Amino acid sequence: MNAERGMVLLLSLFVVVILSTLAFSAAQQTQLTSMRIRHDMDVGLARLAAQRAVIAQMLDLERLPDKSFTPQGDAGLYRVEAFTAPSIWARASTWQTGRCRPAARVLERSAAPACTIVELLRFRNTPEYRAFRVTARGVGVRIETTAFVQAYTVLSP
């Protein structure tokens, strides 16, 4: 009789360990899913901020005179002199030093305003031809979460 009671106790302990392991696993899975959803929402917010900044900047391109674009990129307006000019990605310090154009409107939960860099690309010698590359960096809820969006456009007279 004592051997049967010992076996029932051992079996009960085994069932408790298995149920505890399942409960712990379910709780951990829920936590990981929650973290992934928060991360996806953060990246989505950063992407939305960058997209809105690109659209706003592209709507404003007609009002920017050619004289305001310089090779040094004053106020985030760059003039690309030749095909061999370094790209925005080669000038990584541009984003850190604040030499970009901050977005006029900031998304509510974004940690920082979106920032744009506008490059005047001119591959034809005609003065009416104005081609632009607009690059925007959006920031999510956390300052570490960033997204970049780039668009090209040509304005014709």
Helices and strands as residue ranges (DSSP letters): H 2-59, G 61-63, G 66-68, G 74-76, E 77-80, G 88-90, H 93-96, E 101-102, E 115-121, E 130-139, E 146-155
